[in-house]
């Protein structure tokens, strides 16, 4: 399943971040996510794309 939806906790673990840091990034619009009933959700595909963009940005 390519369109896997992740919770904030799962994204934090995936990116090896503290949940608080992942929340701050999402709330600031720096991490691609959306809210469902007040809880953050993330598409795995969007997170993987975001990772690639971060890698490319750091090489500039």
C-alpha distance matrix in Angstrom:
0.0 3.8 5.7 6.1 9.7 12.3 15.9 18.9 19.5 16.1 16.6 20.1 19.3 16.7 19.6 22.2 24.1 26.0 24.5 27.6 27.0 23.4 24.8 27.7 25.6 23.4 26.6 28.3 25.6 25.0 21.4 19.1 18.3 19.2 21.0 20.2 23.4 24.7 21.8 19.9 16.1 14.2 11.2 10.0 10.4 13.8 14.8 14.3 16.3 18.8 19.3 20.2 22.5 24.2 24.8 26.3 28.4 29.9 31.1 33.1
3.8 0.0 3.8 5.6 9.1 11.6 15.4 18.0 19.0 15.6 15.3 18.9 18.5 15.5 17.8 20.9 22.5 24.8 23.4 26.2 25.2 21.6 23.2 25.7 23.2 21.1 24.4 25.8 22.9 22.1 18.7 16.2 16.0 17.4 19.7 19.5 23.0 24.0 21.2 18.8 15.0 12.4 8.9 7.5 6.9 10.5 11.9 11.1 12.7 15.5 16.2 16.8 19.0 20.9 21.5 22.8 24.9 26.6 27.7 29.6
5.7 3.8 0.0 3.8 6.3 9.5 13.1 15.8 17.4 14.5 14.0 17.8 18.0 15.4 17.5 20.7 21.8 23.7 21.8 24.4 23.6 19.8 20.9 23.5 21.2 18.7 21.7 23.3 20.4 20.2 16.8 13.9 13.1 14.0 16.1 15.9 19.4 20.6 18.0 15.7 11.9 9.6 6.2 6.5 6.5 9.1 11.0 11.4 12.7 14.8 16.3 17.3 18.9 20.8 22.1 23.3 24.9 26.8 28.3 29.9
6.1 5.6 3.8 0.0 3.8 6.5 10.1 13.1 14.2 11.1 11.3 15.1 14.9 12.8 15.4 18.2 19.3 20.9 19.0 21.9 21.5 17.8 18.9 21.8 20.0 17.6 20.7 22.6 20.2 19.8 16.2 13.9 12.6 13.6 15.3 14.9 18.1 19.0 16.0 13.9 10.1 8.3 5.9 5.5 7.6 9.9 10.6 11.4 13.6 15.2 16.1 17.8 19.6 20.8 22.1 23.9 25.4 26.8 28.6 30.5
9.7 9.1 6.3 3.8 0.0 3.8 6.9 10.0 11.7 9.4 9.6 13.2 13.8 12.4 14.6 17.3 17.7 18.9 16.4 19.1 19.0 15.3 15.8 18.9 17.4 14.7 17.5 19.8 17.6 17.8 14.1 12.0 9.9 10.4 11.7 11.3 14.5 15.3 12.2 10.2 6.5 5.5 4.7 6.1 8.9 9.8 10.2 12.2 14.2 14.9 16.2 18.5 19.7 20.6 22.5 24.4 25.2 26.7 28.9 30.5
12.3 11.6 9.5 6.5 3.8 0.0 3.8 6.7 7.9 5.7 6.1 9.6 10.3 9.4 11.7 14.0 14.3 15.2 12.8 15.7 15.8 12.2 13.0 16.3 15.1 12.8 15.8 18.2 16.6 16.4 12.6 11.5 9.4 10.6 11.5 11.7 14.5 14.5 10.9 8.7 5.6 5.0 6.2 6.5 10.1 10.5 9.5 11.9 14.4 14.3 15.1 18.0 19.2 19.3 21.3 23.6 24.2 25.2 27.8 29.6
15.9 15.4 13.1 10.1 6.9 3.8 0.0 3.8 5.3 5.1 6.2 8.5 9.9 10.3 12.2 13.8 13.3 13.3 10.3 13.0 13.8 10.5 10.6 14.2 13.9 11.6 13.9 16.9 16.0 16.1 12.7 12.2 9.6 10.2 10.1 10.3 12.4 11.8 8.0 6.3 4.9 6.4 9.1 9.9 13.4 13.1 11.7 14.6 17.0 16.1 16.9 20.2 21.0 20.6 22.9 25.4 25.5 26.3 29.2 30.9
18.9 18.0 15.8 13.1 10.0 6.7 3.8 0.0 3.8 5.5 5.1 6.1 8.6 9.7 10.5 11.7 10.4 10.0 6.8 9.3 10.1 6.9 7.0 10.7 10.7 8.9 11.2 14.1 13.8 13.7 10.7 11.3 9.1 10.3 10.2 11.5 13.3 11.6 8.0 5.8 6.3 7.4 10.7 11.4 14.7 13.6 11.5 14.7 16.9 15.2 15.8 19.4 19.9 18.9 21.4 24.0 23.7 24.2 27.4 29.0
19.5 19.0 17.4 14.2 11.7 7.9 5.3 3.8 0.0 3.8 5.5 5.1 6.3 8.6 10.0 10.2 9.3 8.6 6.0 9.4 10.7 8.4 9.1 12.7 13.1 12.1 14.3 17.0 17.1 16.6 13.5 14.5 12.7 14.0 13.8 14.5 15.9 14.3 10.7 9.3 9.5 10.4 13.1 12.9 16.5 16.0 13.5 16.1 18.8 17.3 17.1 20.8 21.7 20.4 22.4 25.5 25.3 25.4 28.5 30.4
16.1 15.6 14.5 11.1 9.4 5.7 5.1 5.5 3.8 0.0 3.8 5.4 5.1 6.0 8.6 9.5 10.0 10.6 8.9 12.4 12.8 9.9 11.6 14.9 14.4 13.3 16.2 18.5 17.9 17.0 13.5 13.9 12.5 14.3 14.7 15.3 17.4 16.4 12.6 10.7 9.4 9.1 10.9 9.9 13.6 13.8 11.3 13.3 16.5 15.6 15.2 18.6 20.1 19.2 20.8 23.8 24.2 24.4 27.1 29.3
16.6 15.3 14.0 11.3 9.6 6.1 6.2 5.1 5.5 3.8 0.0 3.8 5.4 4.9 6.0 8.1 8.2 9.7 8.2 11.3 10.6 7.3 9.6 12.5 11.2 10.4 13.7 15.5 14.7 13.4 9.9 10.7 10.0 12.6 13.8 15.3 17.7 16.3 12.7 9.9 8.7 7.4 9.4 8.3 11.6 11.1 8.1 10.6 13.4 12.0 11.8 15.3 16.5 15.5 17.4 20.3 20.5 20.8 23.7 25.7
20.1 18.9 17.8 15.1 13.2 9.6 8.5 6.1 5.1 5.4 3.8 0.0 3.8 5.5 5.3 5.7 4.8 5.9 5.3 8.5 7.9 5.6 8.5 11.1 10.5 10.7 13.6 15.3 15.3 13.7 10.9 12.8 12.3 14.9 15.7 17.4 19.4 17.4 13.9 11.5 11.4 10.7 13.0 11.9 15.0 14.1 10.9 13.1 15.7 13.8 13.0 16.7 17.7 15.9 17.7 20.9 20.8 20.5 23.6 25.7
19.3 18.5 18.0 14.9 13.8 10.3 9.9 8.6 6.3 5.1 5.4 3.8 0.0 3.8 5.5 4.7 6.2 7.7 7.9 11.5 11.1 9.4 12.2 14.8 14.1 14.4 17.4 19.0 18.9 17.1 14.1 15.7 15.3 17.8 18.5 19.8 21.7 20.1 16.5 14.3 13.6 12.7 14.3 12.4 15.6 15.7 12.3 13.6 16.9 15.5 14.0 17.6 19.3 17.6 18.7 22.1 22.5 21.9 24.6 27.2
16.7 15.5 15.4 12.8 12.4 9.4 10.3 9.7 8.6 6.0 4.9 5.5 3.8 0.0 3.8 5.5 7.8 10.4 10.7 13.9 12.7 10.3 13.5 15.8 14.3 14.3 17.8 19.0 18.2 16.1 12.9 14.0 14.2 17.1 18.6 19.9 22.4 21.1 17.5 14.7 13.3 11.3 12.1 9.5 12.4 12.8 9.3 10.0 13.5 12.7 11.0 14.3 16.3 15.1 15.9 19.2 20.1 19.7 22.2 24.8
19.6 17.8 17.5 15.4 14.6 11.7 12.2 10.5 10.0 8.6 6.0 5.3 5.5 3.8 0.0 3.8 5.5 8.9 9.9 12.4 10.3 8.5 12.1 13.7 11.8 12.8 16.2 16.8 16.2 13.6 11.0 12.9 13.9 17.2 18.9 20.9 23.4 21.6 18.3 15.2 14.3 12.2 13.3 11.1 13.3 12.8 9.0 9.9 12.7 11.0 9.0 12.5 14.1 12.2 13.2 16.7 17.0 16.5 19.2 21.7
22.2 20.9 20.7 18.2 17.3 14.0 13.8 11.7 10.2 9.5 8.1 5.7 4.7 5.5 3.8 0.0 3.8 6.9 9.1 11.7 10.1 9.4 12.9 14.4 13.4 14.8 17.8 18.6 18.7 16.1 13.9 16.2 16.8 19.9 21.1 23.0 25.0 23.0 19.6 17.0 16.7 15.2 16.6 14.5 17.0 16.5 12.8 13.6 16.5 14.6 12.4 15.8 17.3 14.9 15.7 19.3 19.5 18.3 21.0 23.7
24.1 22.5 21.8 19.3 17.7 14.3 13.3 10.4 9.3 10.0 8.2 4.8 6.2 7.8 5.5 3.8 0.0 3.8 6.2 8.1 6.3 6.4 9.8 11.0 10.5 12.3 14.8 15.6 16.3 14.0 12.2 15.1 15.5 18.3 19.3 21.5 23.3 20.8 17.7 15.2 15.7 14.7 16.9 15.5 18.1 16.9 13.2 14.9 17.3 14.7 13.2 16.8 17.6 14.9 16.4 19.9 19.3 18.3 21.5 23.7
26.0 24.8 23.7 20.9 18.9 15.2 13.3 10.0 8.6 10.6 9.7 5.9 7.7 10.4 8.9 6.9 3.8 0.0 3.8 5.3 5.2 6.4 8.7 10.0 10.9 12.5 14.3 15.6 16.9 15.3 13.7 16.6 16.4 18.6 18.9 20.9 22.1 19.4 16.5 14.7 15.9 15.8 18.6 17.8 20.6 19.3 15.9 18.0 20.3 17.6 16.6 20.3 20.7 18.1 19.9 23.2 22.3 21.3 24.7 26.7
24.5 23.4 21.8 19.0 16.4 12.8 10.3 6.8 6.0 8.9 8.2 5.3 7.9 10.7 9.9 9.1 6.2 3.8 0.0 3.8 5.4 5.1 6.1 8.6 9.9 10.5 12.1 14.1 15.4 14.5 12.6 14.9 13.9 15.7 15.5 17.4 18.4 15.7 12.8 11.3 12.8 13.4 16.6 16.4 19.4 18.0 15.0 17.8 20.0 17.4 17.1 20.9 21.2 19.0 21.3 24.3 23.5 23.0 26.5 28.2
27.6 26.2 24.4 21.9 19.1 15.7 13.0 9.3 9.4 12.4 11.3 8.5 11.5 13.9 12.4 11.7 8.1 5.3 3.8 0.0 3.8 5.5 5.1 6.2 8.7 9.9 10.4 12.2 14.3 13.7 12.7 15.5 14.7 16.2 15.9 18.2 18.8 15.6 13.5 12.2 14.5 15.3 18.7 19.0 21.7 19.7 16.9 19.9 21.5 18.5 18.5 22.2 21.9 19.5 22.1 24.9 23.5 23.0 26.7 28.1
27.0 25.2 23.6 21.5 19.0 15.8 13.8 10.1 10.7 12.8 10.6 7.9 11.1 12.7 10.3 10.1 6.3 5.2 5.4 3.8 0.0 3.8 5.4 5.1 6.2 8.6 9.8 10.6 12.4 11.0 10.4 13.7 13.8 16.1 16.6 19.3 20.6 17.5 15.2 13.1 14.9 14.8 17.8 17.7 20.0 17.8 14.9 17.5 18.9 15.7 15.4 19.1 18.6 16.0 18.6 21.3 19.8 19.3 22.9 24.3
23.4 21.6 19.8 17.8 15.3 12.2 10.5 6.9 8.4 9.9 7.3 5.6 9.4 10.3 8.5 9.4 6.4 6.4 5.1 5.5 3.8 0.0 3.8 5.5 5.2 6.2 8.6 9.9 10.7 9.4 7.6 10.5 10.4 12.8 13.6 16.3 18.0 15.3 12.7 10.0 11.3 11.0 14.0 14.1 16.5 14.3 11.5 14.5 16.0 13.1 13.3 17.0 16.7 14.7 17.4 20.1 19.0 19.0 22.6 24.0
24.8 23.2 20.9 18.9 15.8 13.0 10.6 7.0 9.1 11.6 9.6 8.5 12.2 13.5 12.1 12.9 9.8 8.7 6.1 5.1 5.4 3.8 0.0 3.8 5.5 5.1 6.0 8.5 9.9 10.0 8.7 11.0 9.9 11.4 11.4 14.2 15.3 12.2 10.2 8.1 10.6 11.4 14.9 15.9 18.3 15.8 13.7 17.2 18.3 15.4 16.3 19.9 19.2 17.5 20.6 22.9 21.5 21.9 25.5 26.5
27.7 25.7 23.5 21.8 18.9 16.3 14.2 10.7 12.7 14.9 12.5 11.1 14.8 15.8 13.7 14.4 11.0 10.0 8.6 6.2 5.1 5.5 3.8 0.0 3.8 5.5 5.1 6.0 8.6 8.5 8.8 11.8 11.6 13.2 13.6 16.8 17.9 14.5 13.2 11.1 13.6 14.0 17.3 18.3 20.1 17.3 15.2 18.5 19.0 15.6 16.6 20.0 18.7 16.7 19.9 22.0 20.0 20.3 24.0 24.7
25.6 23.2 21.2 20.0 17.4 15.1 13.9 10.7 13.1 14.4 11.2 10.5 14.1 14.3 11.8 13.4 10.5 10.9 9.9 8.7 6.2 5.2 5.5 3.8 0.0 3.8 5.6 5.2 6.3 5.0 5.3 8.8 9.6 12.1 13.5 16.9 18.8 15.8 14.2 11.3 12.8 12.2 15.1 15.8 17.2 14.1 12.1 15.2 15.5 12.0 13.1 16.3 14.9 13.1 16.4 18.4 16.5 17.1 20.8 21.4
23.4 21.1 18.7 17.6 14.7 12.8 11.6 8.9 12.1 13.3 10.4 10.7 14.4 14.3 12.8 14.8 12.3 12.5 10.5 9.9 8.6 6.2 5.1 5.5 3.8 0.0 3.8 5.4 5.1 5.7 4.6 6.5 6.3 8.3 9.8 13.3 15.3 12.6 11.0 7.9 9.5 9.4 12.5 14.0 15.5 12.4 11.1 14.7 14.9 11.9 13.8 16.9 15.6 14.7 18.1 19.8 18.4 19.5 23.0 23.5
26.6 24.4 21.7 20.7 17.5 15.8 13.9 11.2 14.3 16.2 13.7 13.6 17.4 17.8 16.2 17.8 14.8 14.3 12.1 10.4 9.8 8.6 6.0 5.1 5.6 3.8 0.0 3.8 5.4 7.6 7.9 9.5 8.8 9.5 9.9 13.5 14.7 11.6 11.1 9.0 11.6 12.3 15.6 17.5 19.0 15.8 14.8 18.4 18.4 15.3 17.4 20.3 18.6 17.6 21.2 22.7 20.7 21.9 25.5 25.6
28.3 25.8 23.3 22.6 19.8 18.2 16.9 14.1 17.0 18.5 15.5 15.3 19.0 19.0 16.8 18.6 15.6 15.6 14.1 12.2 10.6 9.9 8.5 6.0 5.2 5.4 3.8 0.0 3.8 5.5 7.7 9.8 10.5 11.8 13.0 16.8 18.3 15.2 14.8 12.4 14.5 14.4 17.2 18.8 19.7 16.1 15.2 18.5 17.8 14.4 16.5 19.1 16.9 15.7 19.4 20.5 18.1 19.4 22.9 22.7
25.6 22.9 20.4 20.2 17.6 16.6 16.0 13.8 17.1 17.9 14.7 15.3 18.9 18.2 16.2 18.7 16.3 16.9 15.4 14.3 12.4 10.7 9.9 8.6 6.3 5.1 5.4 3.8 0.0 3.8 5.6 6.7 7.9 9.6 11.8 15.5 17.7 15.2 14.6 11.7 12.9 12.2 14.5 16.3 16.7 13.0 12.7 15.9 14.9 11.8 14.5 16.8 14.5 14.0 17.8 18.6 16.6 18.5 21.7 21.5
25.0 22.1 20.2 19.8 17.8 16.4 16.1 13.7 16.6 17.0 13.4 13.7 17.1 16.1 13.6 16.1 14.0 15.3 14.5 13.7 11.0 9.4 10.0 8.5 5.0 5.7 7.6 5.5 3.8 0.0 3.8 6.5 9.0 11.7 14.2 17.9 20.3 17.8 16.5 13.2 13.9 12.3 14.3 15.3 15.5 11.9 10.9 13.7 12.7 9.2 11.3 13.7 11.4 10.5 14.2 15.3 13.2 14.9 18.2 18.2
21.4 18.7 16.8 16.2 14.1 12.6 12.7 10.7 13.5 13.5 9.9 10.9 14.1 12.9 11.0 13.9 12.2 13.7 12.6 12.7 10.4 7.6 8.7 8.8 5.3 4.6 7.9 7.7 5.6 3.8 0.0 3.8 6.2 9.6 12.3 15.6 18.3 16.2 14.3 10.6 10.7 8.8 10.8 11.6 12.3 9.0 7.6 10.8 10.6 7.4 9.6 12.5 11.1 10.5 14.0 15.5 14.4 15.9 19.1 19.7
19.1 16.2 13.9 13.9 12.0 11.5 12.2 11.3 14.5 13.9 10.7 12.8 15.7 14.0 12.9 16.2 15.1 16.6 14.9 15.5 13.7 10.5 11.0 11.8 8.8 6.5 9.5 9.8 6.7 6.5 3.8 0.0 3.8 7.2 10.6 13.7 16.8 15.4 13.6 10.0 9.1 6.8 8.1 9.9 10.1 6.5 6.7 10.1 9.4 7.3 10.4 12.7 11.6 12.2 15.5 16.5 15.9 18.0 20.8 21.3
18.3 16.0 13.1 12.6 9.9 9.4 9.6 9.1 12.7 12.5 10.0 12.3 15.3 14.2 13.9 16.8 15.5 16.4 13.9 14.7 13.8 10.4 9.9 11.6 9.6 6.3 8.8 10.5 7.9 9.0 6.2 3.8 0.0 3.8 7.0 9.9 13.1 11.9 10.1 6.5 5.7 4.6 7.1 9.8 11.0 8.1 8.4 12.1 12.2 10.6 13.4 16.0 15.2 15.7 18.8 20.2 19.6 21.5 24.4 25.0
19.2 17.4 14.0 13.6 10.4 10.6 10.2 10.3 14.0 14.3 12.6 14.9 17.8 17.1 17.2 19.9 18.3 18.6 15.7 16.2 16.1 12.8 11.4 13.2 12.1 8.3 9.5 11.8 9.6 11.7 9.6 7.2 3.8 0.0 3.8 6.7 9.9 9.2 8.2 5.7 5.4 6.5 8.9 12.3 13.4 11.0 11.9 15.5 15.5 14.3 17.1 19.5 18.7 19.3 22.5 23.7 23.1 25.1 27.9 28.4
21.0 19.7 16.1 15.3 11.7 11.5 10.1 10.2 13.8 14.7 13.8 15.7 18.5 18.6 18.9 21.1 19.3 18.9 15.5 15.9 16.6 13.6 11.4 13.6 13.5 9.8 9.9 13.0 11.8 14.2 12.3 10.6 7.0 3.8 0.0 3.8 6.3 5.5 5.2 4.5 5.9 8.7 11.5 14.8 16.5 14.4 15.0 18.6 19.0 17.7 20.2 22.9 22.2 22.5 25.7 27.1 26.3 28.1 31.1 31.7
20.2 19.5 15.9 14.9 11.3 11.7 10.3 11.5 14.5 15.3 15.3 17.4 19.8 19.9 20.9 23.0 21.5 20.9 17.4 18.2 19.3 16.3 14.2 16.8 16.9 13.3 13.5 16.8 15.5 17.9 15.6 13.7 9.9 6.7 3.8 0.0 3.8 5.4 5.3 6.4 6.8 10.1 12.4 15.7 17.7 16.3 17.1 20.5 21.2 20.3 22.8 25.4 25.1 25.5 28.6 30.0 29.5 31.3 34.2 34.9
23.4 23.0 19.4 18.1 14.5 14.5 12.4 13.3 15.9 17.4 17.7 19.4 21.7 22.4 23.4 25.0 23.3 22.1 18.4 18.8 20.6 18.0 15.3 17.9 18.8 15.3 14.7 18.3 17.7 20.3 18.3 16.8 13.1 9.9 6.3 3.8 0.0 3.8 5.6 8.4 9.9 13.5 16.1 19.2 21.4 20.0 20.5 24.0 24.8 23.7 26.0 28.8 28.3 28.5 31.7 33.3 32.5 34.2 37.3 37.9
24.7 24.0 20.6 19.0 15.3 14.5 11.8 11.6 14.3 16.4 16.3 17.4 20.1 21.1 21.6 23.0 20.8 19.4 15.7 15.6 17.5 15.3 12.2 14.5 15.8 12.6 11.6 15.2 15.2 17.8 16.2 15.4 11.9 9.2 5.5 5.4 3.8 0.0 3.8 6.7 9.5 13.0 16.2 19.1 21.4 19.5 19.5 23.2 24.0 22.3 24.5 27.6 26.9 26.6 29.9 31.6 30.5 32.0 35.3 35.8
21.8 21.2 18.0 16.0 12.2 10.9 8.0 8.0 10.7 12.6 12.7 13.9 16.5 17.5 18.3 19.6 17.7 16.5 12.8 13.5 15.2 12.7 10.2 13.2 14.2 11.0 11.1 14.8 14.6 16.5 14.3 13.6 10.1 8.2 5.2 5.3 5.6 3.8 0.0 3.8 6.5 10.2 13.5 16.0 18.7 17.1 16.7 20.3 21.5 20.0 21.8 25.0 24.7 24.4 27.4 29.4 28.6 29.8 33.1 34.0
19.9 18.8 15.7 13.9 10.2 8.7 6.3 5.8 9.3 10.7 9.9 11.5 14.3 14.7 15.2 17.0 15.2 14.7 11.3 12.2 13.1 10.0 8.1 11.1 11.3 7.9 9.0 12.4 11.7 13.2 10.6 10.0 6.5 5.7 4.5 6.4 8.4 6.7 3.8 0.0 3.8 6.9 10.5 12.9 15.4 13.6 13.0 16.7 17.8 16.2 18.1 21.2 20.9 20.6 23.7 25.6 24.9 26.2 29.4 30.3
16.1 15.0 11.9 10.1 6.5 5.6 4.9 6.3 9.5 9.4 8.7 11.4 13.6 13.3 14.3 16.7 15.7 15.9 12.8 14.5 14.9 11.3 10.6 13.6 12.8 9.5 11.6 14.5 12.9 13.9 10.7 9.1 5.7 5.4 5.9 6.8 9.9 9.5 6.5 3.8 0.0 3.8 7.0 9.6 12.2 10.9 10.8 14.2 15.5 14.6 16.5 19.4 19.6 19.8 22.5 24.4 24.2 25.7 28.5 29.7
14.2 12.4 9.6 8.3 5.5 5.0 6.4 7.4 10.4 9.1 7.4 10.7 12.7 11.3 12.2 15.2 14.7 15.8 13.4 15.3 14.8 11.0 11.4 14.0 12.2 9.4 12.3 14.4 12.2 12.3 8.8 6.8 4.6 6.5 8.7 10.1 13.5 13.0 10.2 6.9 3.8 0.0 3.8 6.2 8.5 7.2 7.1 10.5 11.8 11.2 13.1 15.8 16.2 16.6 19.2 21.0 21.2 22.7 25.3 26.6
11.2 8.9 6.2 5.9 4.7 6.2 9.1 10.7 13.1 10.9 9.4 13.0 14.3 12.1 13.3 16.6 16.9 18.6 16.6 18.7 17.8 14.0 14.9 17.3 15.1 12.5 15.6 17.2 14.5 14.3 10.8 8.1 7.1 8.9 11.5 12.4 16.1 16.2 13.5 10.5 7.0 3.8 0.0 3.8 5.3 5.2 6.4 8.8 10.0 10.6 12.6 14.6 15.4 16.6 18.7 20.2 21.0 22.8 25.0 26.3
10.0 7.5 6.5 5.5 6.1 6.5 9.9 11.4 12.9 9.9 8.3 11.9 12.4 9.5 11.1 14.5 15.5 17.8 16.4 19.0 17.7 14.1 15.9 18.3 15.8 14.0 17.5 18.8 16.3 15.3 11.6 9.9 9.8 12.3 14.8 15.7 19.2 19.1 16.0 12.9 9.6 6.2 3.8 0.0 3.8 5.5 5.1 6.2 8.6 9.8 10.6 12.6 14.3 15.3 16.8 18.7 19.9 21.3 23.3 25.1
10.4 6.9 6.5 7.6 8.9 10.1 13.4 14.7 16.5 13.6 11.6 15.0 15.6 12.4 13.3 17.0 18.1 20.6 19.4 21.7 20.0 16.5 18.3 20.1 17.2 15.5 19.0 19.7 16.7 15.5 12.3 10.1 11.0 13.4 16.5 17.7 21.4 21.4 18.7 15.4 12.2 8.5 5.3 3.8 0.0 3.8 5.5 5.2 6.2 8.6 10.0 10.9 12.5 14.4 15.6 16.9 18.5 20.3 21.8 23.4
13.8 10.5 9.1 9.9 9.8 10.5 13.1 13.6 16.0 13.8 11.1 14.1 15.7 12.8 12.8 16.5 16.9 19.3 18.0 19.7 17.8 14.3 15.8 17.3 14.1 12.4 15.8 16.1 13.0 11.9 9.0 6.5 8.1 11.0 14.4 16.3 20.0 19.5 17.1 13.6 10.9 7.2 5.2 5.5 3.8 0.0 3.8 5.5 5.1 6.1 8.6 9.9 10.4 12.2 14.3 15.3 16.2 18.4 20.3 21.4
14.8 11.9 11.0 10.6 10.2 9.5 11.7 11.5 13.5 11.3 8.1 10.9 12.3 9.3 9.0 12.8 13.2 15.9 15.0 16.9 14.9 11.5 13.7 15.2 12.1 11.1 14.8 15.2 12.7 10.9 7.6 6.7 8.4 11.9 15.0 17.1 20.5 19.5 16.7 13.0 10.8 7.1 6.4 5.1 5.5 3.8 0.0 3.8 5.4 4.9 6.2 8.8 9.8 10.4 12.4 14.3 15.1 16.5 18.8 20.4
14.3 11.1 11.4 11.4 12.2 11.9 14.6 14.7 16.1 13.3 10.6 13.1 13.6 10.0 9.9 13.6 14.9 18.0 17.8 19.9 17.5 14.5 17.2 18.5 15.2 14.7 18.4 18.5 15.9 13.7 10.8 10.1 12.1 15.5 18.6 20.5 24.0 23.2 20.3 16.7 14.2 10.5 8.8 6.2 5.2 5.5 3.8 0.0 3.8 5.4 5.1 6.5 8.8 10.0 10.8 12.7 14.4 15.7 17.3 19.3
16.3 12.7 12.7 13.6 14.2 14.4 17.0 16.9 18.8 16.5 13.4 15.7 16.9 13.5 12.7 16.5 17.3 20.3 20.0 21.5 18.9 16.0 18.3 19.0 15.5 14.9 18.4 17.8 14.9 12.7 10.6 9.4 12.2 15.5 19.0 21.2 24.8 24.0 21.5 17.8 15.5 11.8 10.0 8.6 6.2 5.1 5.4 3.8 0.0 3.8 5.4 5.2 6.3 8.7 10.0 10.7 12.3 14.5 15.8 17.2
18.8 15.5 14.8 15.2 14.9 14.3 16.1 15.2 17.3 15.6 12.0 13.8 15.5 12.7 11.0 14.6 14.7 17.6 17.4 18.5 15.7 13.1 15.4 15.6 12.0 11.9 15.3 14.4 11.8 9.2 7.4 7.3 10.6 14.3 17.7 20.3 23.7 22.3 20.0 16.2 14.6 11.2 10.6 9.8 8.6 6.1 4.9 5.4 3.8 0.0 3.8 5.4 5.0 6.2 8.7 9.9 10.4 12.3 14.5 15.7
19.3 16.2 16.3 16.1 16.2 15.1 16.9 15.8 17.1 15.2 11.8 13.0 14.0 11.0 9.0 12.4 13.2 16.6 17.1 18.5 15.4 13.3 16.3 16.6 13.1 13.8 17.4 16.5 14.5 11.3 9.6 10.4 13.4 17.1 20.2 22.8 26.0 24.5 21.8 18.1 16.5 13.1 12.6 10.6 10.0 8.6 6.2 5.1 5.4 3.8 0.0 3.8 5.4 5.1 6.3 8.7 9.9 10.8 12.8 14.9
20.2 16.8 17.3 17.8 18.5 18.0 20.2 19.4 20.8 18.6 15.3 16.7 17.6 14.3 12.5 15.8 16.8 20.3 20.9 22.2 19.1 17.0 19.9 20.0 16.3 16.9 20.3 19.1 16.8 13.7 12.5 12.7 16.0 19.5 22.9 25.4 28.8 27.6 25.0 21.2 19.4 15.8 14.6 12.6 10.9 9.9 8.8 6.5 5.2 5.4 3.8 0.0 3.8 5.4 5.1 6.2 8.6 10.0 11.0 13.0
22.5 19.0 18.9 19.6 19.7 19.2 21.0 19.9 21.7 20.1 16.5 17.7 19.3 16.3 14.1 17.3 17.6 20.7 21.2 21.9 18.6 16.7 19.2 18.7 14.9 15.6 18.6 16.9 14.5 11.4 11.1 11.6 15.2 18.7 22.2 25.1 28.3 26.9 24.7 20.9 19.6 16.2 15.4 14.3 12.5 10.4 9.8 8.8 6.3 5.0 5.4 3.8 0.0 3.8 5.4 5.1 6.0 8.6 10.0 11.0
24.2 20.9 20.8 20.8 20.6 19.3 20.6 18.9 20.4 19.2 15.5 15.9 17.6 15.1 12.2 14.9 14.9 18.1 19.0 19.5 16.0 14.7 17.5 16.7 13.1 14.7 17.6 15.7 14.0 10.5 10.5 12.2 15.7 19.3 22.5 25.5 28.5 26.6 24.4 20.6 19.8 16.6 16.6 15.3 14.4 12.2 10.4 10.0 8.7 6.2 5.1 5.4 3.8 0.0 3.8 5.4 5.1 6.2 8.8 10.3
24.8 21.5 22.1 22.1 22.5 21.3 22.9 21.4 22.4 20.8 17.4 17.7 18.7 15.9 13.2 15.7 16.4 19.9 21.3 22.1 18.6 17.4 20.6 19.9 16.4 18.1 21.2 19.4 17.8 14.2 14.0 15.5 18.8 22.5 25.7 28.6 31.7 29.9 27.4 23.7 22.5 19.2 18.7 16.8 15.6 14.3 12.4 10.8 10.0 8.7 6.3 5.1 5.4 3.8 0.0 3.8 5.5 5.3 6.6 9.3
26.3 22.8 23.3 23.9 24.4 23.6 25.4 24.0 25.5 23.8 20.3 20.9 22.1 19.2 16.7 19.3 19.9 23.2 24.3 24.9 21.3 20.1 22.9 22.0 18.4 19.8 22.7 20.5 18.6 15.3 15.5 16.5 20.2 23.7 27.1 30.0 33.3 31.6 29.4 25.6 24.4 21.0 20.2 18.7 16.9 15.3 14.3 12.7 10.7 9.9 8.7 6.2 5.1 5.4 3.8 0.0 3.8 5.5 5.3 6.8
28.4 24.9 24.9 25.4 25.2 24.2 25.5 23.7 25.3 24.2 20.5 20.8 22.5 20.1 17.0 19.5 19.3 22.3 23.5 23.5 19.8 19.0 21.5 20.0 16.5 18.4 20.7 18.1 16.6 13.2 14.4 15.9 19.6 23.1 26.3 29.5 32.5 30.5 28.6 24.9 24.2 21.2 21.0 19.9 18.5 16.2 15.1 14.4 12.3 10.4 9.9 8.6 6.0 5.1 5.5 3.8 0.0 3.8 5.4 5.5
29.9 26.6 26.8 26.8 26.7 25.2 26.3 24.2 25.4 24.4 20.8 20.5 21.9 19.7 16.5 18.3 18.3 21.3 23.0 23.0 19.3 19.0 21.9 20.3 17.1 19.5 21.9 19.4 18.5 14.9 15.9 18.0 21.5 25.1 28.1 31.3 34.2 32.0 29.8 26.2 25.7 22.7 22.8 21.3 20.3 18.4 16.5 15.7 14.5 12.3 10.8 10.0 8.6 6.2 5.3 5.5 3.8 0.0 3.8 5.6
31.1 27.7 28.3 28.6 28.9 27.8 29.2 27.4 28.5 27.1 23.7 23.6 24.6 22.2 19.2 21.0 21.5 24.7 26.5 26.7 22.9 22.6 25.5 24.0 20.8 23.0 25.5 22.9 21.7 18.2 19.1 20.8 24.4 27.9 31.1 34.2 37.3 35.3 33.1 29.4 28.5 25.3 25.0 23.3 21.8 20.3 18.8 17.3 15.8 14.5 12.8 11.0 10.0 8.8 6.6 5.3 5.4 3.8 0.0 3.8
33.1 29.6 29.9 30.5 30.5 29.6 30.9 29.0 30.4 29.3 25.7 25.7 27.2 24.8 21.7 23.7 23.7 26.7 28.2 28.1 24.3 24.0 26.5 24.7 21.4 23.5 25.6 22.7 21.5 18.2 19.7 21.3 25.0 28.4 31.7 34.9 37.9 35.8 34.0 30.3 29.7 26.6 26.3 25.1 23.4 21.4 20.4 19.3 17.2 15.7 14.9 13.0 11.0 10.3 9.3 6.8 5.5 5.6 3.8 0.0
